[in-house]
């Protein structure tokens, strides 16, 4: 394997990780908005309790999951 192959694999892996982190944020934001709509207006015919659950899970998905993933995937600097 050549050094350029290793570099391109590392770049691809980093791109996938970036994509996953952003998908977690987008999914969490959507869950937050839907949860707030259910809480405020009982949208989609869902009970308020489910709205609070969606809001809580969305908040965790939006704020905590990306931070935990980035800490887990943080690379060590090459010396």
N, C-alpha and C positions, 0 to 999 in steps of 0.2 A: 504494500500500500504506500502511496506517495504522500508527502506532507499536504499537498493540495487536496487530496481526497479526504484526509482527516479534517482539514479546515472546512471544506464544504459540508461534511457531515455535521460538524459542530454548528455551523451557521444554520443548517436546516433544522437541527434540534432546537436551537434558540428561537427560530421563527415559529415552530410549532408550540413551544412553551409560551411565547408572547401571544399567540392566537388563543390558546386555552385560557390564559389569564384574562384576556379581553372578553372572551365569550362568557366567562364567569361573571364579569362585571355587567355585561349587557343583560344576561339572564336575570341577575339580581335586580337590576334597575326595572326590568319589565315586571318582575314579581312585586316589587315595591309599588309600582303604579297601579297594578291590578288590585293589590291588597288595599290600597287607599281608596280606590273606586268602590270596592265592596264594602269597606267600612263606612264611607260617607253616604253612599246611595243604594247600598245593597244591589250593586250592578250584577248582571248575569244571573240573577235569581239565587245568589249564594248567600248563606247566613254570615252575619258579622264575625262570628267566631272563626270561620274559615278565612275571612279577610285579615284578621289579626295574625293568624298563622302564616298566611302568605307574606304579610308585611314583615314578620319576624324572620322567616326563612330568606326573604329577599334582602333584608338588611345584612344578615350574616353572609349571604352569597356575594353581596356587593362590597362589603367592607373587610371582612375577615379572610375569606377564602383566597383572594388574590395575594394578600400579604403573606399568608402561610405558604402558599405555593412558591412565591418568589424567594422566601427565606429557605425553603427546602431545595430549590433549584439553583441557588446562588453558587456561582462557580468561584473557585479559588484562583487568585491571580497567578499567572505563570511567572516563574523567576528565571 
